[in-house]
Amino acid sequence: MKKNFPFFLVKISPWPIIMSLNLMNLFISIVLWINFKFLLLMIIMFMNLIMIKILWFRDIIRESTFMGYHTFYIKIMLKFSMIMFIISELFFFISFFWTFFHSSISPSIEINMIWPPKMIKVFNYMEIPLLNTFTLITSGFYITLSHLYFLNNFFYKSMKALLSTILMGLYFSMIQMFEYMNSYFCINDSIYGSIFFLSTGFHGIHVLVGTIMLIVSFIRMYKFHFSLIHHINFELSIWYWHFVDVIWLFLYLFYYMLI
């Protein structure tokens, strides 16, 4: 009875526990790097992280595409897991927004009860931030168009729209790096600098992760791994990308416009 149950088609994976242990070692190595300038251990742990992710994704692709283990029930579980992951990421950013509002609505005496703090030259929301906002909104349109083309059997057009989204994601990352390099304040400049660079920096990391997910989807689409009824990798990547878009809209509104 148990063997015929669809959940047991997928074998128990060793990668989650290995990834957890590696993440713990990575954070320890970061602490050692910050305090004792010991860089080699952090590089090793980071390379291990990349290798584990590649092997883990390899097994998932093998189970879903070549072994046919991802049944209807498994797809439901995967979608539910992605929803829970996105909700957890949402609350991660809500904590940053909470900190920002707490500090801006009632500035502490340490920053002379002024927001933004004195000597902080903020970014003009009509320049680079607006360009980044336009880039991400346009990328969200293209990824939706790519999915629409895919569902209507226009695979070549779908790949072109997906490639456009990937290029816009890379462009966003380059522009954000340019913004950081030309900033008049740094992460050490009071609570404003800390919360600004933490929030936008973690969003930038999410953009890079989303771009990697879309690149994997593009490669798999090129190799004809997807079908009209089974392209969950592509679907979940789209969900994640839309989440990144929405978070940026709130960042732009709160951190750049309503400051």
Summary of the structure (lengths in Angstrom):
residues: 259
radius of gyration: 21.1
end to end distance: 60.7
largest distance: 69.8
contacts: 737
relative contact order: 0.11
helix: 77%
strand: 0%
